Amino acid sequence: MDDKAKILLVDDREENLIALEAILSSLDQDLVRARSGEDALKALLTDEYAVILLDVVMPGMDGFETARDIKRRKKTRDLPIIFLTAVNSDPDYAFRGYAAGAVDFISKPFDPWVLRAKVSVFVELHNKNKQLRDQTVLLREQAALLREQQTLLNERPGADAFEEARAGLTSVEEQAEAVGKHLPPAQRDEYEELTRRLTDLRQTLNGEQSP
């Protein structure tokens, strides 16, 4: 599984794309090129990105229009956009850029350290959000397994059913413990509810096992 984040580089000039790739290569992420606003929008249809570096001045669809289209889409409206502008650009660009949804501006020629630092912040945030989503899915899968064990006991109350339930419960408990070590605060209530249900089921099984 590839855990690298995707970074979309949008610029109509080849030399600018080469410069961006050279500066950001040390982050060891997937750098994806787009030579126009239209190409950028197409790229966003198929892949998930951590951040977009978007040139303001491009022929056809410029950076402001591209950003507005990105923000109109439900799938990409929260995607951070860093505008790339010339050092002597119109002061009005900043106002228009933030109005279009930009989170920051970087002037050309790029300061390598500043560019890497800003992009790395959004990559880290993207990775943490992805981890949160993955942990949420795992937590819900564990809750589903728990419901299966409870259903098994209700439908087959014999000794064999309790043995199968105990084995399944042990697996769920181990997975829940692993998830709980890295669970963010936002999922703590859901996790505590799961562990409470696990404890109740374990007590039920142990009671059936006692003479």
C-alpha positions, 0 to 999 in steps of 0.5 A, a space after each residue: 500500500 502506498 502511504 505517500 500523499 499526493 501534491 498537485 502542482 498547477 502551472 503552465 510553464 515547464 520551468 516552474 514545474 521543474 523548480 517545484 519538483 526539485 524543491 519538493 522532491 525531498 519530502 518524498 511524496 507523489 508530485 502530480 503535474 497539471 499544465 492548466 486549470 482544466 487539467 487540475 480539475 480533471 486530476 481532482 476527479 480521480 485522486 485525493 490530494 493533500 494540497 494544491 500549489 496553484 499558479 495565479 496567471 495562466 492562459 484560459 482558466 486562471 488560478 482564481 477561477 480554478 480555485 473557485 471551481 475547486 471550492 464549489 465541489 463537495 469532494 474538494 471544497 476543504 482542499 488547501 490551496 497555496 497560490 503561486 504569484 510573481 514577486 511584483 504581482 498586483 496587490 489585489 491578488 491577495 484579496 482575490 486569492 483569499 476570496 477564492 479560497 486560498 490558504 496562503 501565497 508564495 512568491 516566485 522565485 520560490 524560497 525552497 525552505 519556506 515552500 517545503 515547510 508550508 507544504 509539509 504542514 498540509 501533508 502532515 495534516 492530510 496524513 493525520 486525517 487519513 489515519 483518523 478515517 482509517 481508525 474510525 472504519 476499524 472501530 466500526 468493523 470491531 463493533 460489527 464483529 461484536 454484534 455478530 458474537 451477540 447474535 450468535 449467542 442469541 441464536 445458538 445458546 449451546 456450549 459450541 456457540 459460547 466457545 466460538 463467541 469466546 474465540 471471536 471476542 478475544 480477537 475483537 478485544 485485541 484489535 480494540 486495544 491496538 486501536 485505542 493506543 493511537 485513537 484521537 480524542 474525537 473518537 474516544 466516546 465511540 471507543 469507550 462505548 465499544 470497550 464497555 460492550 466488550 466487557 459486558 459480553 466477556 462477563 456474560 461468557 465467563 458467567 456461562 463458563 462458571 459452574 
